[in-house]
Amino acid sequence: MTDLAVLAAPAVGAGVLDLLRLFRSDPAAADRYAATCLAKTKAIEPRLKAFEYLPIDVRRRPGPLSGIPVAIKDIIATSDMPTTNGSPIYRDHVPAADAWVVERLRQLGATIFGKTVSTEFAWRHPGATVNPWNSEHTPGGSSSGSAAAVATGLVPLALGSQTLGSVIRPAAFNGIVGFKPSYGAIPRTGVHPLSPSLDHVGFFARRVDDVALALCCLQAQAMAIRMAGRCRHSMSMWRRASNR
């Protein structure tokens, strides 16, 4: 094991639900959390190489996910950051609009915490990201940067995409939770396509309940109706935990 996966302090490596519970009792912690994550990322990134672009503004936004930093795979459009699709062809490309899922995260108050390394166009040449548990090993692809960032405790939640195995493979290689929702559960508007009939937007976290919360927050309306009972159960669990 290298030291990359153990450098993050416990508070930085907390899960989404842990953090929401902390922020509810300590708003000042929410104000400084993303900045703490950014400082830690800048210290580790020269070795980890998980990010294509780091955020400039990490100020807290209002909303149910306020104070939560979320890393975005670099094939998912962001209107205020470059979206390179892992390719030098798009090195300076800044989309005119956010992807649907990024816009939804902003509405929920999440902090968009930079763009993570993807293999080129999510299927070709791998990026420079190393496996945080052993830098001689692959982190898996194509969502390599998102998985490594979560595994190292730099962010509690990250977005990836999967056509064949690009969420579940890096999740397994990095020892974290990866989730590929049902087809169409998360709209792919603004996500660079590989195979439209197989492409999915997915999540990385360190806990299953964090992934369940992310799905409840981000799924499209049609799926939300079908999943309403499960979402109510997840939010009820969060409220009970917050009151402990």
N, C-alpha and C positions, 0 to 999 in steps of 0.2 A: 504494500500500500504506500502511495506517496502521501505527502502532507496536504495535498490540495483539498481533499474531502473532509479534512478535520480542522481547517483553518478558521472556518466561520464560527463565531461565538454562538452559544445556544440561542440567544435572543434573536440573532439574525437568521438562524436556521429554523425558526418556529413556523408552524403551519398556518394556513389562512384562518381557520377557526380559532386557534390559539391567539393569533394576533387581533382578530376582531374582539375577542373577549378582553384582551389587554387594553386595546384602544378605548373600549367602552368605559373602563375604569380610570384610564390615564391618557387623556387626549394629547398631552405633550409628547407621549411616546409615539403616537400616530404622526405627529408633526415632524419628528426627526427620523422615523424609521427608514424611509426611502433614501434619505441622505446617508444614513449609516450603511445601507446596502450598497450604495454607489461607491462609497469610500472603500469598502471591502472588495468590491468588484475590481476597482482600479488597481488594488494591490495584487490580486490574484490573476487578473486577466492576461498579463504578459506570459504566464505559463499555461493557463487553461485555454485561452483563445476561443472563448465561447461566443463572443459578441462581434458583430460587424459594426455596430454603432451603439454608443452609450447615450443616455438621455442628458440633456442640458438642464431642463427644468423638471425637478422632482417634487415641486410643491404639492401639498395635499389638496385634493378636490373633494367637494361634498358628495355624499352618496353612500349606499349600503356597503360598498367596497372601499370606502375612503381610507387612504393610507396604505393600501395593498399594492405593492409593485408587481406588475405582470410583464414578463418578457415575451416578445413577439417574434416568431420565426420569420426570417427575412424573405419569404415569398408572400407575406401577408401585408397588404398596402397600409402605409401610414403617411398621412398628409404632411406631417411635420418632421419626418425623418426619411433618409434614403431607403429605398426598397430595391436591393440589387438582384434579388432572385438567385443569389450565390454566383453571379456571373459578372465578369468585367464589362460585358456589353451594357449592363445596367448600373455601372458604378456610380453615376451621378443622378440617377433617376429618383425624383421625388414625386410620388403620385399626387394627383389633384384632389383626391378624396381618400378617406379611410376605408378600409374593408369594413363590411357590416359588423363583424365581430369586434373590431377595434373601436368602432363608433359606440357599440353597445357597452364595452368596458369603460369608455370615457363617461357615458351616461350614468354608469353605476358608481363612478367616483374613483375607479382604479387609476394608478399611476402607470402610464405606458413606459416600461423600463427598457427601452432600447430594442435593437434588432439582433436576433441570434443567428449564428452561422447555420447555413443549410448547404447541402451538396448542391451543385449547380443545377438549377431548375428542378430541384428535388429528386434528381435521379442520376446525374452524371458525376463529375469529378468531386470527390469529398473535400470538405474544408479542413482547416488547420486544427480544429478542436481536438483536445486529448481527453482520454477517459480519466476522470478525477481520482479514481481508485488506483490506477496504474497508467502512467503517461505513455507507457510502451504499448498499451492496448487501445483499440478503437472504441470511441463512444457510441458507435452505431450511427446509422443515418436513415433517412436524410435529415431528421430533426435533431442533429447532434448537439448544437449549441444550447437549445432549450433544455434538453435532458441534462447536460452537464451543469448548466447554471442552477437548476433545481437540486441536483445531487450535491452540489457544493454548498448549498445553503445561501446562495446569492439572492434568489427570489423564491417565494413560496409557491408560485404558480407560473406556468409558461404555456404558450400556445405552440402547437406543432401541427403537422398535417400528415395524412397517411393515404397512400394509394394502394400499397401492398403491405408494408410493415414498418413504415417510417415513424410511428409513434411507439408501438409495442416493442419493437426491437431496441431502440435506444433506451427506453425505460428499463428493460431487462438488463442491458449491458451496464447501466449506471445505478441499478439497485433502487429504483423509485417506482411510483405508480404512474402508468400511462393508460390513457383511456381514449378509445376511438368510439364516438357516439354512433348511433344508427345513421344510415345514409340520409342526408338532408336535415338532420336535427340542428346543425349549426350552418346557417347560410354561408356559401362560399363566395359570395360577391366580394370582389377585390382580392381574391386569392389566386395567384398564378396557377393556371390549370396544367395538369399533367395528363389525366384521363378523367374527363368530367363525370363519367358514369361510375367511377371508383373513388374519386377524391373525397376526403373527409377532413374537417378541422377537428383536432383533438387537443387533449390537455396533458400536462405533466404536473405532478405534485408529489409530496412525500407521504400523504395520507389518503385513504380511500374517501373519507368523509369530505375532504377538501375538494376532491374531484366531483363528488356528488353535488356539493354546493355550487361549483362552477357550472355544471350542467344545468342546474335549476335556474341559474342567473342568465345563462347565455343561449339556451335553446330557443328556436324559433317558435312562434305562437302556436302553430298547428301541433307541434310536438309538445308544447307546454300544456295544452289542454289534456292530452293523453297522459302526461306525466304529473298532472296537478297533485294527485294524492301523494306521490313519492316526494314531491317538492315540499309539500306541507309537512311531511314527516321529517325531512332534512332540516327545515327551518325550525321546527319544534325542538329538534335535538340541539341546534345551535343556541336557541333561547334558554333551554334548560342549562346548558353548559355555561352560558354567560351569567346566569344567576347564582352559580356556585360560589 
